[in-house]
Amino acid sequence: MTSLNSDQVRDAADSAKKSLVKASTNASDALADGKDQVSAAVSDAAGRGMEVAKDQLVMLREEAAEFLKVAEKSIKKNPLAAVAVAAGVGVVLTSVVSLAFRGLSRG
């Protein structure tokens, strides 16, 4: 069996230390690269999500404008029916709100 002197032990310890520092640096670099890739992917997904949301908003605005045109034509064509429908909706909403407040005051 060979015995090691203090210089050999010191050299082995220094070598192990250098190996650990190098491994730590490599791991740190790999994590930084991974972080950058994840960050880029998240940013890309967020950008695509924003584009989809903008497209949906444009579509909803167009549909709302079309609905308003149809409603205006219908009201101009049948104003009494429009007033009757509005009154009916008012009665229903008043009843719902009244029932809700009664439930809140009891409970």
N, C-alpha and C positions, 0 to 999 in steps of 0.2 A: 504494500500500500504506500502511495506517495504522499508525503506531507507537504502542505502548502506553506510557504513563508508569507510574511505580512505584505510584501510587495505584490505577490501573486493574488492574494485576497483583495488588496486594494484595486489592482488592475481589473479583476473580475467584477468588483462592485462598480467601478467606473464604467465598465463596458455595459453592465446591466442598466445602470442609470441612463447612459446614452440611448440604449435601446428603448427604454421606457419613455424618454423624452421624445424620441422619434415617433414611437407608436402613438403617443398622446397628440403630437402635432398632426400626424396623418389622420387620426380620428377627428380632431377638431376641424381640419380642412374638409373632411368628408361631410361632417355635420353642416358646415357652412354652405357647401355646395347643395346639399339636400334642402336646407332652409331656403336658399335662393330658388330652387326648382319649385318647392311648395308655394312659396310666395308668388312666383310667376303664374303658377296654375290657378291659385286663388284669385289673383288679379284678373286673369283671363276669364275665369268663370263669372266673376262679378261684372265684368264689362259686357259679357254676353247676356247676363241677366238684366242689366240696365237696358240693353238694346231691345230685348223682348218686352220689357215693361213699357218702354217708349212706344213700341209698335202697338201694344195693346191699348195704350192711352189714346193714340191717334184713332184707332179703330172705334173705341168707345165714344170719342168725341163726334166722329162721323155718324155713328148710329144714333146718338142723342140728338144731333142736329136734324137727322131725318125724322126721328120720332116727333120732334117739335113741329116740323113742317106738316106732318100728317095730323097732329093734334090741332094745329091752327086751322087747317082746312076743315076738319071735322067740326070744330067749334063754330066757324063762320057758316058752315052749311046748316047746322042744327044747334042754334044758340040755346033754345029752351031745353033741349035734351042735355046739353053740357051743364047748364045750371042745375038741372035735376040730379045729374050724376054727382056733381060737386056737393050738393046738399046731402045726398045719400052718404057719400064718403065722410062728410062732416059729422053726420049723426052716428055712424059706426065708430069713428075715432073718438067722439065725445063719450060714447058708451064704454069703450075700452079704457079710456083714461079714468073715467068715473069708477069703474070696477077696480082698477088698479089702486086708486087712492083709498077706496073703501077697504081693500085687502091690506094696505099698508097701515091704515089707522087702527085696524083690529089686531094686527100681529106685531 
